[in-house]
Amino acid sequence: MIKIDDNHIWREGEKIGWIEGHRIYNADDEKVGYYDDAYIYDVSGRKIGYFEGDYLKSEDGNLTVRLEENREHVTGGSYSDHARAAIRLLLGE
C-alpha cells in the first residue's frame, strides 16, 4: 500500500517519492513522470497509462483497475484519482 502525506509518498514507512503539481518524483528527487486528464507519461514522455471512464489502464495491458479501487491502494492526501493512478504506475505497487 502507498500512502500520501502532504506531498510525500510512502510505502511501508519508507519514503519512495513526492508529488508536485502533475509531476511525480522518486526518493532520489529524480522526475519519473507526469500525468494529465487523459494519460500518464514516463520521464521520457512515453505514454504508459490512460484513463477510460472510471478505469486506469496501463499501455502494456498488465493493469486495469477501477479508480475507486485504486484509492484503497494509494491512500491519504487530497489528491485526485488521476494523481493516485499516476503514482501507482510510476512508483510501482
PDB file of N, CA, C and O in Angstrom:
ATOM      1  N   MET A   1       0.838  -1.181   0.000  1.00  0.00           N
ATOM      2  CA  MET A   1       0.000   0.000   0.000  1.00  0.00           C
ATOM      3  C   MET A   1       0.883   1.245   0.000  1.00  0.00           C
ATOM      4  O   MET A   1       1.941   1.278   0.629  1.00  0.00           O
ATOM      5  N   ILE A   2       0.435   2.241  -0.702  1.00  0.00           N
ATOM      6  CA  ILE A   2       1.141   3.520  -0.798  1.00  0.00           C
ATOM      7  C   ILE A   2       0.326   4.568  -0.048  1.00  0.00           C
ATOM      8  O   ILE A   2      -0.901   4.599  -0.144  1.00  0.00           O
ATOM      9  N   LYS A   3       1.016   5.423   0.697  1.00  0.00           N
ATOM     10  CA  LYS A   3       0.343   6.473   1.464  1.00  0.00           C
ATOM     11  C   LYS A   3       0.945   7.828   1.098  1.00  0.00           C
ATOM     12  O   LYS A   3       2.163   7.988   1.015  1.00  0.00           O
ATOM     13  N   ILE A   4       0.056   8.795   0.881  1.00  0.00           N
ATOM     14  CA  ILE A   4       0.467  10.169   0.610  1.00  0.00           C
ATOM     15  C   ILE A   4       0.295  10.971   1.898  1.00  0.00           C
ATOM     16  O   ILE A   4      -0.773  10.954   2.510  1.00  0.00           O
ATOM     17  N   ASP A   5       1.346  11.668   2.300  1.00  0.00           N
ATOM     18  CA  ASP A   5       1.306  12.536   3.475  1.00  0.00           C
ATOM     19  C   ASP A   5       1.858  13.882   3.035  1.00  0.00           C
ATOM     20  O   ASP A   5       3.046  14.014   2.742  1.00  0.00           O
ATOM     21  N   ASP A   6       0.972  14.893   2.992  1.00  0.00           N
ATOM     22  CA  ASP A   6       1.308  16.193   2.414  1.00  0.00           C
ATOM     23  C   ASP A   6       1.638  15.940   0.948  1.00  0.00           C
ATOM     24  O   ASP A   6       0.742  15.537   0.206  1.00  0.00           O
ATOM     25  N   ASN A   7       2.851  16.150   0.493  1.00  0.00           N
ATOM     26  CA  ASN A   7       3.185  15.806  -0.896  1.00  0.00           C
ATOM     27  C   ASN A   7       4.228  14.689  -0.949  1.00  0.00           C
ATOM     28  O   ASN A   7       4.792  14.408  -2.007  1.00  0.00           O
ATOM     29  N   HIS A   8       4.477  14.059   0.191  1.00  0.00           N
ATOM     30  CA  HIS A   8       5.442  12.965   0.273  1.00  0.00           C
ATOM     31  C   HIS A   8       4.715  11.636   0.067  1.00  0.00           C
ATOM     32  O   HIS A   8       3.575  11.465   0.498  1.00  0.00           O
ATOM     33  N   ILE A   9       5.392  10.698  -0.599  1.00  0.00           N
ATOM     34  CA  ILE A   9       4.795   9.408  -0.920  1.00  0.00           C
ATOM     35  C   ILE A   9       5.580   8.320  -0.188  1.00  0.00           C
ATOM     36  O   ILE A   9       6.805   8.247  -0.290  1.00  0.00           O
ATOM     37  N   TRP A  10       4.855   7.473   0.554  1.00  0.00           N
ATOM     38  CA  TRP A  10       5.470   6.467   1.420  1.00  0.00           C
ATOM     39  C   TRP A  10       4.956   5.067   1.094  1.00  0.00           C
ATOM     40  O   TRP A  10       3.814   4.899   0.668  1.00  0.00           O
ATOM     41  N   ARG A  11       5.803   4.075   1.296  1.00  0.00           N
ATOM     42  CA  ARG A  11       5.408   2.676   1.237  1.00  0.00           C
ATOM     43  C   ARG A  11       6.043   1.972   2.425  1.00  0.00           C
ATOM     44  O   ARG A  11       7.267   1.953   2.557  1.00  0.00           O
ATOM     45  N   GLU A  12       5.220   1.394   3.289  1.00  0.00           N
ATOM     46  CA  GLU A  12       5.687   0.659   4.467  1.00  0.00           C
ATOM     47  C   GLU A  12       6.726   1.441   5.271  1.00  0.00           C
ATOM     48  O   GLU A  12       7.752   0.893   5.674  1.00  0.00           O
ATOM     49  N   GLY A  13       6.449   2.729   5.498  1.00  0.00           N
ATOM     50  CA  GLY A  13       7.310   3.569   6.311  1.00  0.00           C
ATOM     51  C   GLY A  13       8.530   4.128   5.613  1.00  0.00           C
ATOM     52  O   GLY A  13       9.302   4.862   6.229  1.00  0.00           O
ATOM     53  N   GLU A  14       8.727   3.804   4.348  1.00  0.00           N
ATOM     54  CA  GLU A  14       9.878   4.300   3.592  1.00  0.00           C
ATOM     55  C   GLU A  14       9.411   5.300   2.539  1.00  0.00           C
ATOM     56  O   GLU A  14       8.496   5.021   1.764  1.00  0.00           O
ATOM     57  N   LYS A  15      10.046   6.460   2.520  1.00  0.00           N
ATOM     58  CA  LYS A  15       9.692   7.467   1.523  1.00  0.00           C
ATOM     59  C   LYS A  15      10.156   6.987   0.148  1.00  0.00           C
ATOM     60  O   LYS A  15      11.337   6.710  -0.060  1.00  0.00           O
ATOM     61  N   ILE A  16       9.204   6.895  -0.787  1.00  0.00           N
ATOM     62  CA  ILE A  16       9.539   6.434  -2.135  1.00  0.00           C
ATOM     63  C   ILE A  16       9.458   7.541  -3.176  1.00  0.00           C
ATOM     64  O   ILE A  16       9.830   7.337  -4.331  1.00  0.00           O
ATOM     65  N   GLY A  17       8.970   8.721  -2.769  1.00  0.00           N
ATOM     66  CA  GLY A  17       8.892   9.821  -3.725  1.00  0.00           C
ATOM     67  C   GLY A  17       8.077  10.977  -3.202  1.00  0.00           C
ATOM     68  O   GLY A  17       7.751  11.063  -2.018  1.00  0.00           O
ATOM     69  N   TRP A  18       7.760  11.865  -4.129  1.00  0.00           N
ATOM     70  CA  TRP A  18       6.944  13.023  -3.790  1.00  0.00           C
ATOM     71  C   TRP A  18       6.266  13.527  -5.053  1.00  0.00           C
ATOM     72  O   TRP A  18       6.637  13.157  -6.167  1.00  0.00           O
ATOM     73  N   ILE A  19       5.265  14.376  -4.862  1.00  0.00           N
ATOM     74  CA  ILE A  19       4.473  14.899  -5.970  1.00  0.00           C
ATOM     75  C   ILE A  19       4.469  16.416  -5.915  1.00  0.00           C
ATOM     76  O   ILE A  19       4.382  17.017  -4.844  1.00  0.00           O
ATOM     77  N   GLU A  20       4.565  17.020  -7.085  1.00  0.00           N
ATOM     78  CA  GLU A  20       4.498  18.477  -7.204  1.00  0.00           C
ATOM     79  C   GLU A  20       3.692  18.786  -8.462  1.00  0.00           C
ATOM     80  O   GLU A  20       4.125  18.499  -9.578  1.00  0.00           O
ATOM     81  N   GLY A  21       2.516  19.373  -8.263  1.00  0.00           N
ATOM     82  CA  GLY A  21       1.644  19.622  -9.411  1.00  0.00           C
ATOM     83  C   GLY A  21       1.262  18.302 -10.062  1.00  0.00           C
ATOM     84  O   GLY A  21       0.721  17.412  -9.405  1.00  0.00           O
ATOM     85  N   HIS A  22       1.542  18.177 -11.343  1.00  0.00           N
ATOM     86  CA  HIS A  22       1.241  16.944 -12.082  1.00  0.00           C
ATOM     87  C   HIS A  22       2.491  16.102 -12.303  1.00  0.00           C
ATOM     88  O   HIS A  22       2.483  15.175 -13.114  1.00  0.00           O
ATOM     89  N   ARG A  23       3.555  16.418 -11.591  1.00  0.00           N
ATOM     90  CA  ARG A  23       4.827  15.700 -11.751  1.00  0.00           C
ATOM     91  C   ARG A  23       5.105  14.807 -10.548  1.00  0.00           C
ATOM     92  O   ARG A  23       4.847  15.185  -9.406  1.00  0.00           O
ATOM     93  N   ILE A  24       5.641  13.603 -10.825  1.00  0.00           N
ATOM     94  CA  ILE A  24       5.955  12.632  -9.786  1.00  0.00           C
ATOM     95  C   ILE A  24       7.474  12.446  -9.762  1.00  0.00           C
ATOM     96  O   ILE A  24       8.107  12.296 -10.807  1.00  0.00           O
ATOM     97  N   TYR A  25       8.046  12.458  -8.560  1.00  0.00           N
ATOM     98  CA  TYR A  25       9.492  12.297  -8.364  1.00  0.00           C
ATOM     99  C   TYR A  25       9.745  11.082  -7.479  1.00  0.00           C
ATOM    100  O   TYR A  25       8.904  10.728  -6.652  1.00  0.00           O
ATOM    101  N   ASN A  26      10.895  10.444  -7.648  1.00  0.00           N
ATOM    102  CA  ASN A  26      11.250   9.337  -6.768  1.00  0.00           C
ATOM    103  C   ASN A  26      11.966   9.876  -5.529  1.00  0.00           C
ATOM    104  O   ASN A  26      12.120  11.087  -5.373  1.00  0.00           O
ATOM    105  N   ALA A  27      12.400   8.978  -4.654  1.00  0.00           N
ATOM    106  CA  ALA A  27      13.038   9.385  -3.398  1.00  0.00           C
ATOM    107  C   ALA A  27      14.390  10.048  -3.617  1.00  0.00           C
ATOM    108  O   ALA A  27      14.895  10.729  -2.725  1.00  0.00           O
ATOM    109  N   ASP A  28      14.980   9.859  -4.788  1.00  0.00           N
ATOM    110  CA  ASP A  28      16.256  10.500  -5.126  1.00  0.00           C
ATOM    111  C   ASP A  28      16.068  11.853  -5.799  1.00  0.00           C
ATOM    112  O   ASP A  28      17.009  12.411  -6.362  1.00  0.00           O
ATOM    113  N   ASP A  29      14.852  12.373  -5.738  1.00  0.00           N
ATOM    114  CA  ASP A  29      14.486  13.675  -6.322  1.00  0.00           C
ATOM    115  C   ASP A  29      14.604  13.699  -7.841  1.00  0.00           C
ATOM    116  O   ASP A  29      14.810  14.760  -8.430  1.00  0.00           O
ATOM    117  N   GLU A  30      14.477  12.544  -8.474  1.00  0.00           N
ATOM    118  CA  GLU A  30      14.506  12.461  -9.942  1.00  0.00           C
ATOM    119  C   GLU A  30      13.070  12.366 -10.449  1.00  0.00           C
ATOM    120  O   GLU A  30      12.274  11.572  -9.947  1.00  0.00           O
ATOM    121  N   LYS A  31      12.753  13.179 -11.441  1.00  0.00           N
ATOM    122  CA  LYS A  31      11.421  13.121 -12.028  1.00  0.00           C
ATOM    123  C   LYS A  31      11.251  11.771 -12.719  1.00  0.00           C
ATOM    124  O   LYS A  31      12.088  11.377 -13.531  1.00  0.00           O
ATOM    125  N   VAL A  32      10.161  11.059 -12.395  1.00  0.00           N
ATOM    126  CA  VAL A  32       9.904   9.767 -13.023  1.00  0.00           C
ATOM    127  C   VAL A  32       8.766   9.837 -14.027  1.00  0.00           C
ATOM    128  O   VAL A  32       8.608   8.931 -14.845  1.00  0.00           O
ATOM    129  N   GLY A  33       7.973  10.898 -13.977  1.00  0.00           N
ATOM    130  CA  GLY A  33       6.900  11.048 -14.948  1.00  0.00           C
ATOM    131  C   GLY A  33       5.909  12.112 -14.544  1.00  0.00           C
ATOM    132  O   GLY A  33       6.123  12.874 -13.601  1.00  0.00           O
ATOM    133  N   TYR A  34       4.807  12.142 -15.292  1.00  0.00           N
ATOM    134  CA  TYR A  34       3.776  13.147 -15.072  1.00  0.00           C
ATOM    135  C   TYR A  34       2.462  12.641 -15.646  1.00  0.00           C
ATOM    136  O   TYR A  34       2.425  11.609 -16.317  1.00  0.00           O
ATOM    137  N   TYR A  35       1.393  13.364 -15.383  1.00  0.00           N
ATOM    138  CA  TYR A  35       0.077  12.956 -15.855  1.00  0.00           C
ATOM    139  C   TYR A  35      -0.729  14.178 -16.260  1.00  0.00           C
ATOM    140  O   TYR A  35      -0.417  15.305 -15.877  1.00  0.00           O
ATOM    141  N   ASP A  36      -1.780  13.929 -17.047  1.00  0.00           N
ATOM    142  CA  ASP A  36      -2.758  14.968 -17.361  1.00  0.00           C
ATOM    143  C   ASP A  36      -4.141  14.344 -17.216  1.00  0.00           C
ATOM    144  O   ASP A  36      -4.271  13.292 -16.589  1.00  0.00           O
ATOM    145  N   ASP A  37      -5.159  14.953 -17.768  1.00  0.00           N
ATOM    146  CA  ASP A  37      -6.518  14.445 -17.580  1.00  0.00           C
ATOM    147  C   ASP A  37      -6.796  13.155 -18.336  1.00  0.00           C
ATOM    148  O   ASP A  37      -7.782  12.478 -18.045  1.00  0.00           O
ATOM    149  N   ALA A  38      -5.953  12.798 -19.298  1.00  0.00           N
ATOM    150  CA  ALA A  38      -6.215  11.614 -20.120  1.00  0.00           C
ATOM    151  C   ALA A  38      -5.145  10.535 -20.029  1.00  0.00           C
ATOM    152  O   ALA A  38      -5.449   9.352 -20.184  1.00  0.00           O
ATOM    153  N   TYR A  39      -3.878  10.929 -19.777  1.00  0.00           N
ATOM    154  CA  TYR A  39      -2.768   9.981 -19.881  1.00  0.00           C
ATOM    155  C   TYR A  39      -1.767  10.121 -18.733  1.00  0.00           C
ATOM    156  O   TYR A  39      -1.728  11.129 -18.027  1.00  0.00           O
ATOM    157  N   ILE A  40      -0.955   9.064 -18.574  1.00  0.00           N
ATOM    158  CA  ILE A  40       0.193   9.071 -17.672  1.00  0.00           C
ATOM    159  C   ILE A  40       1.426   8.816 -18.524  1.00  0.00           C
ATOM    160  O   ILE A  40       1.426   7.918 -19.366  1.00  0.00           O
ATOM    161  N   TYR A  41       2.482   9.606 -18.307  1.00  0.00           N
ATOM    162  CA  TYR A  41       3.700   9.538 -19.113  1.00  0.00           C
ATOM    163  C   TYR A  41       4.905   9.254 -18.226  1.00  0.00           C
ATOM    164  O   TYR A  41       4.956   9.688 -17.075  1.00  0.00           O
ATOM    165  N   ASP A  42       5.874   8.524 -18.770  1.00  0.00           N
ATOM    166  CA  ASP A  42       7.135   8.377 -18.041  1.00  0.00           C
ATOM    167  C   ASP A  42       7.983   9.617 -18.281  1.00  0.00           C
ATOM    168  O   ASP A  42       7.552  10.530 -18.984  1.00  0.00           O
ATOM    169  N   VAL A  43       9.169   9.663 -17.717  1.00  0.00           N
ATOM    170  CA  VAL A  43      10.007  10.865 -17.774  1.00  0.00           C
ATOM    171  C   VAL A  43      10.415  11.215 -19.205  1.00  0.00           C
ATOM    172  O   VAL A  43      10.689  12.379 -19.496  1.00  0.00           O
ATOM    173  N   SER A  44      10.460  10.232 -20.095  1.00  0.00           N
ATOM    174  CA  SER A  44      10.832  10.499 -21.487  1.00  0.00           C
ATOM    175  C   SER A  44       9.650  10.977 -22.328  1.00  0.00           C
ATOM    176  O   SER A  44       9.815  11.303 -23.503  1.00  0.00           O
ATOM    177  N   GLY A  45       8.453  11.017 -21.723  1.00  0.00           N
ATOM    178  CA  GLY A  45       7.269  11.466 -22.444  1.00  0.00           C
ATOM    179  C   GLY A  45       6.500  10.333 -23.110  1.00  0.00           C
ATOM    180  O   GLY A  45       5.533  10.588 -23.828  1.00  0.00           O
ATOM    181  N   ARG A  46       6.907   9.097 -22.888  1.00  0.00           N
ATOM    182  CA  ARG A  46       6.219   7.940 -23.458  1.00  0.00           C
ATOM    183  C   ARG A  46       4.964   7.659 -22.637  1.00  0.00           C
ATOM    184  O   ARG A  46       5.020   7.611 -21.408  1.00  0.00           O
ATOM    185  N   LYS A  47       3.840   7.475 -23.314  1.00  0.00           N
ATOM    186  CA  LYS A  47       2.578   7.203 -22.643  1.00  0.00           C
ATOM    187  C   LYS A  47       2.624   5.786 -22.051  1.00  0.00           C
ATOM    188  O   LYS A  47       2.870   4.819 -22.772  1.00  0.00           O
ATOM    189  N   ILE A  48       2.387   5.667 -20.730  1.00  0.00           N
ATOM    190  CA  ILE A  48       2.420   4.350 -20.085  1.00  0.00           C
ATOM    191  C   ILE A  48       1.061   3.950 -19.516  1.00  0.00           C
ATOM    192  O   ILE A  48       0.878   2.808 -19.094  1.00  0.00           O
ATOM    193  N   GLY A  49       0.113   4.875 -19.500  1.00  0.00           N
ATOM    194  CA  GLY A  49      -1.212   4.566 -18.985  1.00  0.00           C
ATOM    195  C   GLY A  49      -2.222   5.594 -19.449  1.00  0.00           C
ATOM    196  O   GLY A  49      -1.873   6.677 -19.917  1.00  0.00           O
ATOM    197  N   TYR A  50      -3.488   5.223 -19.307  1.00  0.00           N
ATOM    198  CA  TYR A  50      -4.544   6.142 -19.719  1.00  0.00           C
ATOM    199  C   TYR A  50      -5.789   5.899 -18.890  1.00  0.00           C
ATOM    200  O   TYR A  50      -5.926   4.871 -18.226  1.00  0.00           O
ATOM    201  N   PHE A  51      -6.697   6.866 -18.941  1.00  0.00           N
ATOM    202  CA  PHE A  51      -7.947   6.807 -18.209  1.00  0.00           C
ATOM    203  C   PHE A  51      -9.071   6.558 -19.202  1.00  0.00           C
ATOM    204  O   PHE A  51      -9.204   7.261 -20.204  1.00  0.00           O
ATOM    205  N   GLU A  52      -9.871   5.552 -18.907  1.00  0.00           N
ATOM    206  CA  GLU A  52     -11.015   5.206 -19.751  1.00  0.00           C
ATOM    207  C   GLU A  52     -12.232   5.107 -18.846  1.00  0.00           C
ATOM    208  O   GLU A  52     -12.417   4.114 -18.143  1.00  0.00           O
ATOM    209  N   GLY A  53     -13.049   6.134 -18.871  1.00  0.00           N
ATOM    210  CA  GLY A  53     -14.185   6.179 -17.952  1.00  0.00           C
ATOM    211  C   GLY A  53     -13.693   6.182 -16.517  1.00  0.00           C
ATOM    212  O   GLY A  53     -12.905   7.043 -16.126  1.00  0.00           O
ATOM    213  N   ASP A  54     -14.158   5.216 -15.730  1.00  0.00           N
ATOM    214  CA  ASP A  54     -13.776   5.112 -14.321  1.00  0.00           C
ATOM    215  C   ASP A  54     -12.611   4.153 -14.110  1.00  0.00           C
ATOM    216  O   ASP A  54     -12.414   3.650 -13.003  1.00  0.00           O
ATOM    217  N   TYR A  55     -11.836   3.895 -15.167  1.00  0.00           N
ATOM    218  CA  TYR A  55     -10.751   2.922 -15.084  1.00  0.00           C
ATOM    219  C   TYR A  55      -9.395   3.531 -15.426  1.00  0.00           C
ATOM    220  O   TYR A  55      -9.283   4.446 -16.241  1.00  0.00           O
ATOM    221  N   LEU A  56      -8.375   2.988 -14.774  1.00  0.00           N
ATOM    222  CA  LEU A  56      -6.980   3.221 -15.129  1.00  0.00           C
ATOM    223  C   LEU A  56      -6.533   1.996 -15.906  1.00  0.00           C
ATOM    224  O   LEU A  56      -6.764   0.869 -15.470  1.00  0.00           O
ATOM    225  N   LYS A  57      -5.899   2.200 -17.046  1.00  0.00           N
ATOM    226  CA  LYS A  57      -5.381   1.093 -17.847  1.00  0.00           C
ATOM    227  C   LYS A  57      -3.935   1.384 -18.211  1.00  0.00           C
ATOM    228  O   LYS A  57      -3.595   2.497 -18.611  1.00  0.00           O
ATOM    229  N   SER A  58      -3.093   0.376 -18.068  1.00  0.00           N
ATOM    230  CA  SER A  58      -1.696   0.546 -18.472  1.00  0.00           C
ATOM    231  C   SER A  58      -1.585   0.257 -19.961  1.00  0.00           C
ATOM    232  O   SER A  58      -2.345  -0.547 -20.500  1.00  0.00           O
ATOM    233  N   GLU A  59      -0.649   0.903 -20.618  1.00  0.00           N
ATOM    234  CA  GLU A  59      -0.431   0.707 -22.048  1.00  0.00           C
ATOM    235  C   GLU A  59      -0.037  -0.723 -22.383  1.00  0.00           C
ATOM    236  O   GLU A  59      -0.374  -1.222 -23.457  1.00  0.00           O
ATOM    237  N   ASP A  60       0.675  -1.388 -21.477  1.00  0.00           N
ATOM    238  CA  ASP A  60       1.126  -2.755 -21.753  1.00  0.00           C
ATOM    239  C   ASP A  60       0.032  -3.789 -21.490  1.00  0.00           C
ATOM    240  O   ASP A  60       0.239  -4.978 -21.735  1.00  0.00           O
ATOM    241  N   GLY A  61      -1.120  -3.357 -20.997  1.00  0.00           N
ATOM    242  CA  GLY A  61      -2.236  -4.255 -20.764  1.00  0.00           C
ATOM    243  C   GLY A  61      -2.148  -5.063 -19.481  1.00  0.00           C
ATOM    244  O   GLY A  61      -3.008  -5.907 -19.230  1.00  0.00           O
ATOM    245  N   ASN A  62      -1.136  -4.828 -18.667  1.00  0.00           N
ATOM    246  CA  ASN A  62      -0.960  -5.597 -17.435  1.00  0.00           C
ATOM    247  C   ASN A  62      -1.805  -5.102 -16.272  1.00  0.00           C
ATOM    248  O   ASN A  62      -1.915  -5.790 -15.258  1.00  0.00           O
ATOM    249  N   LEU A  63      -2.400  -3.928 -16.399  1.00  0.00           N
ATOM    250  CA  LEU A  63      -3.175  -3.371 -15.289  1.00  0.00           C
ATOM    251  C   LEU A  63      -4.438  -2.718 -15.803  1.00  0.00           C
ATOM    252  O   LEU A  63      -4.391  -1.864 -16.688  1.00  0.00           O
ATOM    253  N   THR A  64      -5.561  -3.118 -15.248  1.00  0.00           N
ATOM    254  CA  THR A  64      -6.835  -2.445 -15.422  1.00  0.00           C
ATOM    255  C   THR A  64      -7.483  -2.414 -14.049  1.00  0.00           C
ATOM    256  O   THR A  64      -7.738  -3.461 -13.455  1.00  0.00           O
ATOM    257  N   VAL A  65      -7.747  -1.224 -13.546  1.00  0.00           N
ATOM    258  CA  VAL A  65      -8.307  -1.107 -12.197  1.00  0.00           C
ATOM    259  C   VAL A  65      -9.268   0.072 -12.159  1.00  0.00           C
ATOM    260  O   VAL A  65      -9.037   1.112 -12.776  1.00  0.00           O
ATOM    261  N   ARG A  66     -10.350  -0.121 -11.418  1.00  0.00           N
ATOM    262  CA  ARG A  66     -11.285   0.986 -11.214  1.00  0.00           C
ATOM    263  C   ARG A  66     -10.584   2.051 -10.380  1.00  0.00           C
ATOM    264  O   ARG A  66      -9.875   1.727  -9.428  1.00  0.00           O
ATOM    265  N   LEU A  67     -10.775   3.305 -10.730  1.00  0.00           N
ATOM    266  CA  LEU A  67     -10.156   4.396  -9.987  1.00  0.00           C
ATOM    267  C   LEU A  67     -10.591   4.370  -8.525  1.00  0.00           C
ATOM    268  O   LEU A  67      -9.798   4.685  -7.638  1.00  0.00           O
ATOM    269  N   GLU A  68     -11.825   4.002  -8.270  1.00  0.00           N
ATOM    270  CA  GLU A  68     -12.322   3.909  -6.898  1.00  0.00           C
ATOM    271  C   GLU A  68     -11.537   2.850  -6.104  1.00  0.00           C
ATOM    272  O   GLU A  68     -11.200   3.073  -4.941  1.00  0.00           O
ATOM    273  N   GLU A  69     -11.253   1.719  -6.721  1.00  0.00           N
ATOM    274  CA  GLU A  69     -10.474   0.670  -6.059  1.00  0.00           C
ATOM    275  C   GLU A  69      -9.030   1.111  -5.832  1.00  0.00           C
ATOM    276  O   GLU A  69      -8.406   0.728  -4.843  1.00  0.00           O
ATOM    277  N   ASN A  70      -8.510   1.911  -6.745  1.00  0.00           N
ATOM    278  CA  ASN A  70      -7.137   2.392  -6.611  1.00  0.00           C
ATOM    279  C   ASN A  70      -6.967   3.270  -5.372  1.00  0.00           C
ATOM    280  O   ASN A  70      -5.870   3.357  -4.820  1.00  0.00           O
ATOM    281  N   ARG A  71      -8.049   3.922  -4.932  1.00  0.00           N
ATOM    282  CA  ARG A  71      -7.999   4.745  -3.723  1.00  0.00           C
ATOM    283  C   ARG A  71      -7.653   3.914  -2.489  1.00  0.00           C
ATOM    284  O   ARG A  71      -7.108   4.441  -1.519  1.00  0.00           O
ATOM    285  N   GLU A  72      -7.964   2.624  -2.523  1.00  0.00           N
ATOM    286  CA  GLU A  72      -7.613   1.736  -1.412  1.00  0.00           C
ATOM    287  C   GLU A  72      -6.135   1.369  -1.456  1.00  0.00           C
ATOM    288  O   GLU A  72      -5.550   1.022  -0.430  1.00  0.00           O
ATOM    289  N   HIS A  73      -5.534   1.443  -2.630  1.00  0.00           N
ATOM    290  CA  HIS A  73      -4.116   1.105  -2.797  1.00  0.00           C
ATOM    291  C   HIS A  73      -3.223   2.323  -2.546  1.00  0.00           C
ATOM    292  O   HIS A  73      -2.131   2.195  -1.992  1.00  0.00           O
ATOM    293  N   VAL A  74      -3.690   3.495  -2.954  1.00  0.00           N
ATOM    294  CA  VAL A  74      -2.952   4.751  -2.767  1.00  0.00           C
ATOM    295  C   VAL A  74      -3.820   5.648  -1.891  1.00  0.00           C
ATOM    296  O   VAL A  74      -4.777   6.257  -2.370  1.00  0.00           O
ATOM    297  N   THR A  75      -3.481   5.725  -0.604  1.00  0.00           N
ATOM    298  CA  THR A  75      -4.330   6.401   0.373  1.00  0.00           C
ATOM    299  C   THR A  75      -3.708   7.717   0.840  1.00  0.00           C
ATOM    300  O   THR A  75      -2.552   8.023   0.546  1.00  0.00           O
ATOM    301  N   GLY A  76      -4.505   8.474   1.571  1.00  0.00           N
ATOM    302  CA  GLY A  76      -4.030   9.710   2.182  1.00  0.00           C
ATOM    303  C   GLY A  76      -4.052  10.890   1.235  1.00  0.00           C
ATOM    304  O   GLY A  76      -4.294  10.748   0.036  1.00  0.00           O
ATOM    305  N   GLY A  77      -3.800  12.036   1.789  1.00  0.00           N
ATOM    306  CA  GLY A  77      -3.732  13.258   0.989  1.00  0.00           C
ATOM    307  C   GLY A  77      -5.060  13.618   0.350  1.00  0.00           C
ATOM    308  O   GLY A  77      -6.055  12.907   0.492  1.00  0.00           O
ATOM    309  N   SER A  78      -5.051  14.725  -0.349  1.00  0.00           N
ATOM    310  CA  SER A  78      -6.270  15.205  -1.009  1.00  0.00           C
ATOM    311  C   SER A  78      -6.074  15.260  -2.522  1.00  0.00           C
ATOM    312  O   SER A  78      -6.604  16.149  -3.189  1.00  0.00           O
ATOM    313  N   TYR A  79      -5.322  14.319  -3.056  1.00  0.00           N
ATOM    314  CA  TYR A  79      -5.023  14.301  -4.490  1.00  0.00           C
ATOM    315  C   TYR A  79      -6.123  13.610  -5.277  1.00  0.00           C
ATOM    316  O   TYR A  79      -6.877  12.798  -4.741  1.00  0.00           O
ATOM    317  N   SER A  80      -6.200  13.944  -6.552  1.00  0.00           N
ATOM    318  CA  SER A  80      -7.216  13.395  -7.444  1.00  0.00           C
ATOM    319  C   SER A  80      -6.972  11.914  -7.728  1.00  0.00           C
ATOM    320  O   SER A  80      -5.892  11.386  -7.465  1.00  0.00           O
ATOM    321  N   ASP A  81      -7.988  11.264  -8.265  1.00  0.00           N
ATOM    322  CA  ASP A  81      -7.838   9.875  -8.687  1.00  0.00           C
ATOM    323  C   ASP A  81      -6.764   9.741  -9.761  1.00  0.00           C
ATOM    324  O   ASP A  81      -6.057   8.734  -9.801  1.00  0.00           O
ATOM    325  N   HIS A  82      -6.633  10.732 -10.623  1.00  0.00           N
ATOM    326  CA  HIS A  82      -5.608  10.698 -11.669  1.00  0.00           C
ATOM    327  C   HIS A  82      -4.209  10.770 -11.064  1.00  0.00           C
ATOM    328  O   HIS A  82      -3.303  10.075 -11.524  1.00  0.00           O
ATOM    329  N   ALA A  83      -4.026  11.588 -10.054  1.00  0.00           N
ATOM    330  CA  ALA A  83      -2.726  11.672  -9.378  1.00  0.00           C
ATOM    331  C   ALA A  83      -2.395  10.342  -8.709  1.00  0.00           C
ATOM    332  O   ALA A  83      -1.264   9.865  -8.799  1.00  0.00           O
ATOM    333  N   ARG A  84      -3.368   9.747  -8.045  1.00  0.00           N
ATOM    334  CA  ARG A  84      -3.162   8.460  -7.377  1.00  0.00           C
ATOM    335  C   ARG A  84      -2.803   7.367  -8.384  1.00  0.00           C
ATOM    336  O   ARG A  84      -1.941   6.529  -8.120  1.00  0.00           O
ATOM    337  N   ALA A  85      -3.463   7.381  -9.525  1.00  0.00           N
ATOM    338  CA  ALA A  85      -3.178   6.397 -10.570  1.00  0.00           C
ATOM    339  C   ALA A  85      -1.761   6.578 -11.106  1.00  0.00           C
ATOM    340  O   ALA A  85      -1.046   5.600 -11.323  1.00  0.00           O
ATOM    341  N   ALA A  86      -1.358   7.828 -11.318  1.00  0.00           N
ATOM    342  CA  ALA A  86      -0.005   8.104 -11.824  1.00  0.00           C
ATOM    343  C   ALA A  86       1.039   7.634 -10.812  1.00  0.00           C
ATOM    344  O   ALA A  86       2.054   7.050 -11.193  1.00  0.00           O
ATOM    345  N   ILE A  87       0.797   7.881  -9.551  1.00  0.00           N
ATOM    346  CA  ILE A  87       1.730   7.422  -8.512  1.00  0.00           C
ATOM    347  C   ILE A  87       1.867   5.910  -8.564  1.00  0.00           C
ATOM    348  O   ILE A  87       2.974   5.378  -8.488  1.00  0.00           O
ATOM    349  N   ARG A  88       0.749   5.223  -8.692  1.00  0.00           N
ATOM    350  CA  ARG A  88       0.803   3.754  -8.736  1.00  0.00           C
ATOM    351  C   ARG A  88       1.585   3.244  -9.935  1.00  0.00           C
ATOM    352  O   ARG A  88       2.408   2.339  -9.797  1.00  0.00           O
ATOM    353  N   LEU A  89       1.342   3.806 -11.100  1.00  0.00           N
ATOM    354  CA  LEU A  89       2.042   3.341 -12.289  1.00  0.00           C
ATOM    355  C   LEU A  89       3.520   3.718 -12.282  1.00  0.00           C
ATOM    356  O   LEU A  89       4.369   2.925 -12.690  1.00  0.00           O
ATOM    357  N   LEU A  90       3.824   4.919 -11.821  1.00  0.00           N
ATOM    358  CA  LEU A  90       5.202   5.402 -11.904  1.00  0.00           C
ATOM    359  C   LEU A  90       6.103   4.901 -10.773  1.00  0.00           C
ATOM    360  O   LEU A  90       7.309   4.746 -10.966  1.00  0.00           O
ATOM    361  N   LEU A  91       5.527   4.648  -9.598  1.00  0.00           N
ATOM    362  CA  LEU A  91       6.346   4.217  -8.459  1.00  0.00           C
ATOM    363  C   LEU A  91       6.096   2.762  -8.071  1.00  0.00           C
ATOM    364  O   LEU A  91       6.687   2.265  -7.112  1.00  0.00           O
ATOM    365  N   GLY A  92       5.243   2.093  -8.796  1.00  0.00           N
ATOM    366  CA  GLY A  92       5.020   0.665  -8.559  1.00  0.00           C
ATOM    367  C   GLY A  92       4.011   0.374  -7.497  1.00  0.00           C
ATOM    368  O   GLY A  92       3.537   1.265  -6.792  1.00  0.00           O
ATOM    369  N   GLU A  93       3.691  -0.889  -7.395  1.00  0.00           N
ATOM    370  CA  GLU A  93       2.677  -1.359  -6.455  1.00  0.00           C
ATOM    371  C   GLU A  93       3.264  -1.313  -5.113  1.00  0.00           C
ATOM    372  O   GLU A  93       2.600  -1.663  -4.137  1.00  0.00           O
TER     373      GLU A  93
END
